[in-house]
């Protein structure tokens, strides 16, 4: 932790130090998120519905509950970030990385391409080795449910990126430096998935590696669109399209049903491809490429916002 002139709580410019702003954001975001979840529970209870949280261990992902839940949690996280940026940082909300500069959609689509390519390469290697086979999903396939699930996964990806690569990560970079901030948030990202069904030490390590990849995607662009695109396509292609569990969670509406065999370290087992050593190699390769490439950098518009 780097303390320059000033007190342990305040920097030389009189502002609360970045590390304490990060802590305060976590507390504020937690309170607002809890309020949002309680409000949704109340609405569902009044409608004689029972919420089945989309991230519940082993439970099915239900868009009718997941879409409003993630939407409310995104509002909570962004409200907390807006308040912190205005009151403590004296920075524009646009610095968070979700403003609609002209290049935002290109970064989002690039992220979708990167995430989809990574997962296709991983499961393709499994197919070549004979560890993966596919058949048409036995469930009755509905396009409405399929795309509703896609909308929910997009909101889920956006929420996780706002939480793990948004205000908290950015203040930790300011306080600890990029290397320590990436390591700390990646470890927390991996640890957050330990309670998921069928999690293994390898799946946890791979999830932490994914956290590093997504952090590098933010640092390369100083915007959240690229990591959101990677995160969304990663889950969308792996689950609803190719029929694998997403971090151990079974998807109710799938285009294909994947059947895996062979050793757990190769196939990922019931956790899905994220528990495979093939994904370890792919995630490392994509992270190194992303860190080294000069083709991806903050847009001119984004550089102007950050100045």
N, C-alpha and C positions, 0 to 999 in steps of 0.2 A: 504494500500500500504506500503510495507516494504522498507524503505530507510536506508541502512547501511552507512558505511564510503564513502565519495565521494560527488560529487555535486548532484543536483536534476536531472541532465541529464546523468551524468556518474558515474559508479560504481567505487569502489576502484581499480579494475583491469584495469581501463581506458576504458572499453567498454561502449557503450551506454546502459543505463538501459533497462531491459527487457520490461517494460511497453511502452517505446518509440519505441523500436524495433517492438512491436505489432502494434502501431499506424502507423509507417512507412510502415509496411507490408500491412496494410489495404489500405493505399493510393496507394502504388505501384501496388497491386493486382487490385484495382479498375481501374487504368489507363490501365493496360494491358488487363483486361477483356473488358473494353469499346472498346479498339482497336480491340480485337478479334471479338466482336459483329459487329462493323462497317465494318470490313473486310468481314465477312460473309454476311452482308446486301448488300455489293457492289457486291459480287460474285452472289448472288441470283438475284439482280437487273439486272445484265448483262445477266443473263439467262432468263430474263422475268418472274422471279418467285418472289413471295411476301412472305417474311418470316412470318410464324404464330408461334410465340414463344410458345414452349411447356408448359410454365408455365403461359401463358396468362389466365386471369380470365375466367373460364368457357369454354375456347376453347379446341378443341380436341388436343391430343398429337400426333404430326406427326413425326415419326422417320426420314423422309427424311430431315427435318429441325433440329430436336432435336439432332440427332447423331452428325453432324458436330458442332453444337452450343456447346454442352456439351464437346466435345473433345477439341475444341479451348479454352473453359473456363478452362478446366483442365490444358492445357498447360500453360495458363496465370498464374494460381494459383501456379503451380509447378515451373515455371520460377521465379516468385517473391520469393518463398520460397528458391529456390536454391541460388539466389543472396543474400538474407538476411543471410542465414546460412554461406555462404562463406565470405561475406564482414564484417558483424557485429558480428556474433556469433563465427566465427572460428571453426565451427563444420562441420562434414561430412553431406552431403545430406541424407545419410542413417539414420540419427537420426530422420528424419521426420516421419518415420514409414511405408514407402512404399517399402522398399527394399525386395528383394526376398530371405530372409533367408530360410533354409530348411522347416521351420514350417509354412510358410506364407499361403500355400494352405489349411492346416488343420484349421487354424484360420478362413479363409474365409468360408470354408464349415461349420464350427461350427456356424458361424454367420448366414449363410443361414438357418441352422436347427433351431436356436433360433428364428429368425425373423418369419419363416414360422409357427413354433409351436405356437408362441404368437398370431398371427392373426387367425389361425385355431381355437384356444381355444376361442378367443373372439367371432368370428362369429358362432362357434358351440354353445356357450351359448345363442346367439341370436336365433338360430334355435330351441333349446330346449324350449325357452320361447315363441316361436311362432312369434317372431318379424321379422324373416327372412325366406324367401322362395326363391327357385331358379328354374329357367327354362333355357333351352338352349337359348343362345343369339340369338336374331332375325336377327342380321347382318350375312352376308355371311362370314364364318370363313375362314381365310387364314393363313396357318402355317408360310409363309414367313413374313407376317405382324406381326404375333404374336411374333415371335422370334426377329424381328427387334425392336419391342416395348420393348422386354426384354433387348436387347442390350442398347437401349436408357435409360431405367430405371437403368441399371447397371452404365452407365456413369453418370447419374444424381446423383445417390447415392454416387459414388466416389467423384464427385465434391463437394457435400454438406459436405461430411466428411472431405475433404481436407480443405474446408473453415472454418467449425465450430469445427473440432477436430484436425486440422493440426497445422501449424506454429503459428497462432494467439492464439489458446487455449494453446499451449505448453508454449508460452512466458507469457501468463497470469498466468499459474500455477507457473512459475518461479518467477513472480513478486508479485502476490496476494495470492498465495497458492491455493491448489486444490479446496477447498470448495468454495471460492469466484469465482474462474474461472469457475467452473461447473455451479454455480448459474447464473452468468452473461451471459455466452454463451447459457445456456438453455433458459433464458428469451428472448434473441435476436432470438433464433431459433423459439420460439413460436410466437414472434411478427412478424417475417418475413412471417408467414402464415396467419396473420390476414386479408390481402386483398383477400385471396382465397374465392371462392364462398361458400355461406352457412356457413361461419365460425361463431362459437358461443364462448362465454367465456369458456365453457367446452372444446371445441375442441382446443382452444388456450392453455389452461392449460395442456391438454393431449399432445399436441405437445411439450410443454416445458418439460413435464415428459419424453417424448421420447428423448429429448436432454440430459437429465440427464442420462438415460439408456445408450445412445451411448457414452457419456463422460466416464462413468464408464467402458464400454467395452474397450475404449482406455487405461484408467489408469491401468486396470488389465493386459494388454498385452504390453503396451507402443508401440503399432503398430496400424495401421489403418485398417488392414484386417478384424478383428472381427466386428468393427462397420460398415464397408462397407457391409459385408455379411448380418448383421441384417437389415440394412437400405434397401438394395436391395430386400431381400426376403419379408420384410414387405410390400413394395409397389407392388412387382410382384404378390404375392399371393392374396393380397387384390384387386388389379385392374384387370389385364388381366386374372387371373385364376378364381377368385370367383365373378368378375363382380361388385364390389363396386366402388364408386368414390374414388379417391386417393387424400386426402386433399381437397375435394370439386370438383376435376377435373374429368370429365367423360372420360372414356377410350373408344376409338373407336372400338378396336378389343378385344373381350372378349370371353372366353370359355363358361362362364355362365353369366346369367343376374340375379342379386339379386333384390328382391323386399322386402322392409322393411315396417313395420307398427308399431303402438304403439307410446308411448311418445318419444319425441326427445331425451331426456336424456338417454334413453335406446337403441334406434336404431341408433342414430347418424344422422338420416335423410339424407338430400342430401349431407352432408359433408362426409358421410361414417362412418365406425366403429370408426374412430379416434375421433368422436364427442360423443362417448358413455361412460357412467360411467363404463361399463364392461371393456373397455380398460384401464380406470384409474386404476382399481384394478389389471388387468393383468400386466400393465407396472410397477406398484409399486412392485408387487411380483417378477417379473423377475429382476428388479433392485436390490432388496434386496438379491436375490439368487446370482446374479452375483457379488455383492460386498462382500458377505460372503464366497463363495465357494473357496476352496483351489485347486480345480482341474484346474483352469485357472490362469495362471501367465505368465510373460515374459519368452520366451524361452531362453536357454543358449546363443544362437546366438544373440538374441536381447539384452541381458544383456551385452554381450561383445561390441556391437555397442555403447551402451549408456555410457559405461565407458570412 
